[in-house]
Each structure stands twice: as C-alpha cells, then as structure tokens.
Amino acid sequence: PPPTWEGGYGGKTNEQGGIISILGLIREDINSDIAKAEKEETAAVALFDQTMSALEKEREDLETSIGVLSDTKADAQQDVEDHKGERATTHGELQIVMKSIKDTEPGCAYFQVNYAVRVANRQAEIDGLTKARAILSGGEFATPEDPNRELKPGDALLQRPRLAAVRRA
C-alpha cells in the first residue's frame, strides 16, 4: 500500500493566521461594542437617575400643592356652610321683623286712611274756635237764611265797628 501520510499533518498553514486574526478582530469588535454599550448604559443610568429625581421632586411639589389646595377647598366649603347658617339665622330674624311690621300695619294704615278726615275735623275745630273767639270778643254773625241751619265754616262774621276800634286802640 502506498503511504498515506507521512509526517505530521501540516494543514493550511498560510490560512491559519487568517482565521486567528479574524477571530481577534471579532474579539476586538465585541470588546469595543461591550465598552460602547457599557458607556451608553452608564449614560442611560445617569439620565434615568436624573429624570427620576426630577420626577420625584415634581411629584412631591404636586403633592404639596394638592395638600394646600385641599386645605383651601375645605376652608372654602366651611365658609359656605357657615354663611348658609348665618343666612338661615338672618332669614329667621328677617321673618320675625317682617311679621312684626305686618302686625303693626293696621295701626299705620289707620293714620293713612283717616288722615284726610282728621284734617277736615281739625279745620272745623279751628274754624269753630275762631268763631268762638270772635263771639267772645263781641262779634255777631249774620242771620242765616234758615234759622235751623247750623253754623258752618265760612259763614260770614260781622263785627261791630266800635269793638273793632276798641281792639285797635
């Protein structure tokens, strides 16, 4: 039989360095990708932390604002309830005053309704007193056409001339 292999296997020695160099390039690419990814990850973590801290601060500020606004709302609602109570009390007082005014109205209306009558009566009294004074001073009235007719305001008064002269003196 012919010899099959003599010596050791040599393989393709010129390509052996090529594959190793390709694997080396792949390794360098992977290492650079890993370094780049770690760098990006570090930047992303820093951005995440910064964003989270900003959001947490904003959340705290908003919770504080919610608390303040809730207190303000509660105060406003309490004021509304207080004013409703005050209005109810005031309304009750107003009803009492209105009832007392309504109860006293008939007495007030009496004066309004009877004012003209009372003025006429006072005028008749004044005329009567004036005539009485004239009679007491010596004056005489003209005899009325009807002797049974009572004297009314405006009846003519005749004075004696001598009494008028005595009065002047």
Disulfide bonds with the S-S distance in Angstrom:
none
